[in-house]
C-alpha cells in the first residue's frame, strides 16, 4: 500500500497546527474549567443584527453573492471607514468582503509573496501569519518585540530591513495586538511608515480589534501609507459576530484586483444573509460596540489588579481583550508546562505565551472576553494555585 500522506506538498510539514485551539480543546475535558483561552466575545450578536440575518433568509437571500461582496455591504464598509476613521476607499474597486480577517490575510499573503520573499512578523502575535507565509512559499522572519515593550520601534524595524534588504516584501502590523493588548499611536506608525514609504514593501494590517481600543485614538498605517497598505478588518470582535464569518480587505484598486484572484478561487463568495446582517450592523452605528467595550474595560481592570497582586508582571492592555502576563518567580517557568498544571490543579485554562512566537516564552495570555462572575472565580482559583505552588 502506498502511504499517500508522504506525497503531500512538502512545505506543509513546516506548518504547525494551531496550538491555541488544541490546548483549549484539551481543557474542555474538565467539566468545571474556567477558560481564559480563546478570544471570542461572550456576548451574543445584538438583536437588530440577528433580525436582519433572519429577514434576509426569509427573503431567500440564500443564493450566490457577488464575489467581491454585496453592493449594500461594500457601501456600508466604505461609509463606516470614512465616518469613523477618515479612511476613504472606493467600494467598487478597493474593497473585498472576506470570510473573516483570517481569509483576508491568507489571500493577501498568497497574492503578494513569491518564493524567497521575506515577510516580517512582529512577535508575540496570533499564530496565522507565519504559516500563511510558509504556505505561500515565502520566508516568515519573526521580529521579537519583547525587549521594546512589545512594539516594533524604528530602530528595530530598520535593523531587519537592513539585514534582509530587497527580499523584504511585507511587514505585518496587528493593532491593537493579540496577545499583548498594546496599541500603536498614530505618531509611532507614521515613523515606521517612513522607513518603508516608496519601497516595494507592503504593510499588511490586521485591525480586527480596532473598535476595542480603550485608551487611545484610532491609528492606522493606511493613513501615512495608503498606496502600500493592505488593510483587513471585520465584525467578529466588535459586534460579537464570530460565527457569521464577515471580514473585509481594503487596498488600492490594482492591488485589490490581484488579491481578488486568490479570494475568488478560495472562497467563491461569502454568504449573502451574513453580508446583509453585517450591513445592518455597520449602519446601526457603534452603540452596541461601545456598550460591550465598557464591560471589557471593567473586566480588564479587575483582572489586571488581581494578576498584579499575585505577582504577575503584566503589560498594560490598551485594546483587544487580553492581558499578557509574565509568570512569577517561584512557579514553573516553562509556559507550555505550567498551563497543563494550572488546568489540572486549578481548573483554569490560559494560553502559553510561546504559542505566539519569539518573545512569548515565560508569559501567559489571559482573555477577559468572559463574564465577571467567571473572571472572579477564575482569579480566586488561580490565587490559590499560586499560593500553593510558588517556591514549592
Secondary structure, DSSP 8 states (H G I E B T S, - for coil): ---GGGGS-GGGGG----HHHHHHHHHTTSTT-EE--S---SS---HHHHHHHHHHHHTT--S---TT--HHHHHHHHHHHHHHH-----TTTSEEEESHHHHHHHHHHHHH--TT-EEEEEES--TTHHHHHHHHT-EEEEEE-TTTTTS--HHHHHHHHHHHGGGEEEEEEESS-TTT-----HHHHHHHHHHHTTSS-EEEEE-TTTT-B-SS----HHHH-TTTEEEEEESTTTTT-GGG--EEEE--HHHHHHHHHHHHHHHS---HHHHHHHHHHHHT-SHHHHHHHHHHHHHHHHHHHHHHHHT-EE----BTTEEEEE--TTS---HHHHHHHHHHHH-EE-EEGGGG-TT-TTEEEEE--S-HHHHHHHHHHHHHHHHHHTT-
